Amino acid sequence: MMKIGEFSGITGLSVKALRHYDDRGVLPPSDVDALSGYREYDESQVRFGVVVRALREAGVPLAAVTQALASDAALDAFDAHRRQILADRAAEDLAFQSAEAELRALRVPVVVSERQMPAQPYIARVLEIGLDDDVDQSNDDANAAFGELFGILQRAGVAPSGAPWTALRSRDQDAVELALCWPTATELDAQTVGPRASVGVLPGRTELSALWRPTAGETLAEGATHPAIVALFDGLAERDITFTGREVRQVSLGETEEDHAVEVSISI
């Protein structure tokens, strides 16, 4: 038998830790003197003490340590914890990379200006996007809807008159509407486009626009708020214009990475 100090010296577990593990039922001593309360440990407990110290130093939770001792599965507990830690580290590294990319993109100068725009006819599909929806799936749905709209125009013998845009509209607390729009030279008839699309005219207006063009190959992480949108809201704040009831329109410009740009606008 060994006193707690001796057991501590052999296993590397502090006396304080041994008392804690006794209280938690993880590594109770073999005997406790009824009068003095002194703890004594059996020689066979040295192995358990070393296992507990090794697992705890690796960060294995106490509940998993207790279970590992009961089932003689210390290595399994260690492997499971290591896999979780590595997965957490990978997720943390990705979060760091995403944050750095977003912060770098925010440093790119954005041109914010006011302009007069004429009325613009369009054909559209409106999707409801839940705020908790999967981003990849939402992007796939939007791309499919844009492709479907283009097919409708082709069948109608009408060519788009410019680049497509998206318009974000508030719906409720848990969802927004995303209008996917192709501009047309003239206003189309609703019967021409069929029930899967709608037609409309964006009226003549004064717009506040923000143009973002990456200067050093900046990229945006998935789910990041676009810097052009941030700059647009800076412009609204500077002009003391409230956002309520307005829609944000976004269009991608350019055909290659070299001339790529993003423009967002709002009617003011």
VENPE-V593809 format. One record per run of one state. SS is the DSSP state (a for helix, b for strand, c for the rest). FROM is the first residue (numbers start at 0). LEN is the number of residues. If there is no record, write none. Layout:
BEGIN
{{SS:FROM:LEN} {SS:FROM:LEN}}
END
This chain:
BEGIN
{{c:0:1} {b:1:2} {a:3:8} {c:11:3} {a:14:9} {c:23:7} {b:30:2} {c:32:6} {b:38:3} {c:41:3} {a:44:13} {c:57:4} {a:61:10} {c:71:2} {a:73:33} {c:106:3} {b:109:8} {c:117:2} {b:119:11} {c:130:4} {a:134:21} {c:155:9} {b:164:6} {c:170:4} {b:174:9} {c:183:6} {a:189:4} {c:193:4} {b:197:5} {c:202:2} {b:204:8} {c:212:14} {a:226:12} {c:238:9} {b:247:6} {c:253:7} {b:260:7} {c:267:1}}
END
